[in-house]
Structures are given as structure tokens and as C-alpha cells.
Amino acid sequence: MDVFQAINDRRSIRKYRDTPVEWDKVSQVLDAGRLAPSWKNMQCWRFLVLSAGEKRNALLDAFPDDNPGKKALSQAPLTIVVCADPAESGVENGIEYYVADTAIAFEHICLAAHGLGLGTCWMGLFDEPTLKQSLGIPGGIRVVGVTPLGYPDQEPKARPRKELSEIAYHNNWGSAC
């Protein structure tokens, strides 16, 4: 799949088929995250893949019941917890780059999954201390996001996006490209 097609066609998937994901595809998805660029090439991200029922059930307690993705986490055959070690990144101009670095790796994971016919849904509304405790994630590690991973059981339509003229400027702030 062409990268532009993957970017244009990827959607957040919240309904999954009960079909196991092949481990070679999981490895490809994780490797795409591994190849992401990072601040000073520090590669601060870590990926925890959950397949065991008790581990996946334990993480559900960290998500509020009104989170629309919570059901997806219980349906999908796998979950990826995307973490970062802030000590393996830096801060410049008040920006903590572990968040940006890990977000790039997370997006690589989402695009690679889509390219392989798998679905993901970036989830950030969770109780981090509960999640870390239930999964045994070390204290210094931050959880940046969580995604179910599996074969989609839906084809959501594209959500509205702002026009490029509203967000991209040429030479001067406010001067549309």
C-alpha cells in the first residue's frame, strides 16, 4: 500500500473481528514503530503487546466506561500499550520530546497496521497510575497511548478535516499556502 493511500484511508477502528493476528504482522507493525525518528536518535519508546486475557482485562479498569474505545479493547485480539522512557529523551524550549518521539512511533504503528489490513484506535483517555500498576510498568516509564490491534469489523467514513488554507501558511502567519 502506498504511504499516501495509508494516510488517506486509515480510520480509528472500534469494532473488531474475533480473528487472531498473525505474529509476523505484529512484528512488522512494531518494527515500523521502531524505525520512527526521535530526538537525538534516543529511541525512548517501548511497546507492550498484550494477548493474554487476564492482562487485557486488567487494563480495562484504567479506562472510564464512557470511553467509546473501551469496548474495542475488549473485542480486539491484541492490545499495544505505547510507552516512553523520558530519561531517554530530552527537553528543548520547554518541550518534552519523549511525547513527540513516541507519538511519531505510535503513528508509524497505526499506518503500518492499516497497510497490513489491521485496525487501530489511538486511545489516550485512561488512568495512567492504574494502568501502570495493573500491567507492572516501571515507575519512570510513561504511558503515551494504547491501541487495540486486530482485523476491523467496520468501515468508518472519513471524519471532517479543516481545509489546508486554515492551518498552513506561506512566509507569513495567516497567509495561506
Steps between C-alpha positions, in 0.01 A plus 500: 500500500629845406575726799258769378224243462569378856483856634180579310319173573598426864212531747458444871350153538277426797351165387714192442455149366591210726786398272852452636770730365799319352819566700696587188256788446535606864878503452468709184279750681739527795799529268333796327480669841865414568605677180345835596724805534570635849672781689877443465412146385440402863208266414326537835189299410402157628214282378315256725290252299218336693340179380421322826140543609581580863749773401259654250217489755722663763564801280126560451473628859713799398245614240179684590179330394403797283814463288366377162818302437474289816281241327752482216772407748291206620414389144836519325729199529800715597578827673814707466593728790731770361738627767802728529800539725536879546857444625584385146386825342543868564340837555560797271314831518274351765391216270532148642600308190418155634135578421571607141742214438258239630208656314694465175574135577133447590387647168747275316335206678152618398595553135687169475205317654265656248734405217479138618120503519490545878316760703613725783349775712728742683368524854624752755213531748613268781621505858876462461584392860232228487620385159865488607421313821278242331761428232816526711640794305799653685458833680720716273324386183210706360204355312442722196213304346330166452355337191300188431644303206301263285302446185232770459133412516394842371586753229456845652462799273757777498451762770500868405835675480585869488593639162872534435455877464389510866813336638791555258662840437759621252775738613271695734269377775146507365605511134356181352712268289 
